[in-house]
Amino acid sequence: MASIMPPREIIDQDRPLSPASLLSRSYRDRLIERGLLGLYRWYTARSQETRNWNPDLGFDWQNIRTDFNPQVQMVLEGFFAVEQYAPDYVSKFLHMVRRSHGRSHFQMRWGSEEEKHADSWENAVLFSRSRTPAYLEDYKISLRTNEWKLPWDDALHVLLYTVFQERATQLNYLNLAKITQGISSKPELNDQIDPVLTKVAVTIATDEAAHYNFFLECARLFMYYYPLETLEAMRDVVNHFAMPAGEIIPNWDEFFEAAYKCAVYGPREYARDVVALVFSQFGVQGKKQLEEGIKRTRLVPDEQGQMMQTAIWETFDPEIMLRDVKRIYAKIQGHEAKYGMDKIDPVALVDNPVWPVR
């Protein structure tokens, strides 16, 4: 499928005079782009207000415990390794969406927050004495010898990938926090309590939750204006999902085994706490329903000769999606009213006429 975002050049003449099947592709792209810009500005204001923290001064590093068991130490090393590719994540994503103001500027904001995560996990590894400074220096060189590449070559698939990936990352950190709070599902790990590492994991997980929510909201805009294409991208991503950098981290297998044994992350967590959750937030009942709905969907002419989709509406709950899209626009409108943008360039939800509910 060709890239939907960033949108192609759009002029006012593209705006349809009357609803047709009805919104031109270029007009839908324009509407999505305006929504993405509003979301980015809303996100930035909230991030600055609620999540300003420093990776060096925000935690009591000198009082973190120094006797974590080898499995927890391996998990910390793995988190450090994955975050070392933050420059690749930012640059690759940024190049793909550079023509979109909202998405490209968000990627820069996202990168500044991911940089803090990388520094925090490095501090966690060093101050916990899980690895020596010499080891970590050599390991860092080894990691950066490899270059991470995008898992998809179009921006819509990449957007859906980041939805699942950010939720999976958040889950990783929350499950580590359960270990350090003594409430893990693995009783043998309940002696690994440490309030410092708990605060680190929860703080970073909070950032990841914000990232997940931003990408989810972006995907909902695409779902509203490009429902079939978005569902197809979702299906593809779910069927081929893998956490980033797994193919280039030298000791990925050891990290993944430790994460699995510690109930931090594995196939069950992915299916239950990532896929099922994301599906529910799109109103999708399950993977089987998604596959079957896409297979049955076809284009047929309506009474005006316009091509319309059938069967797709049985794949998910359109009322849930419409409710969420209306909420997104209300959120953007509320933020823009605070600084007067509503009087200069007001954002507005334009109905997609093919949507079965209003």
Secondary structure by P-SEA (a helix, b strand, c coil): ccccccccccccccccccccccccaaaaaaaaaaaaaaaaaaaaaaaaaccccccccccccccccccccaaaaaaaaaaaaaacaaaaaaaaaaaaccccaaaaaaaaaaaaaaaaaaaaaaaaaaaaccccaaaaaaaaaaaacbbbbbccccaaaaaaaaaaaaaaaaaaaaaaaaaaacccccccccccccaaaaaaaaaaaaaaaaaaaaaaaaaaaaaaccaaaaaaaaaaaaacccccccccccaaaaaaaaaaaaccccaaaaacccaaaaaaaaccccaaaaaaaaaabbbbbccccccccccccccccaaaaaaaaaaaaaaaaaaaaaccccccbbbbbbbccccccc
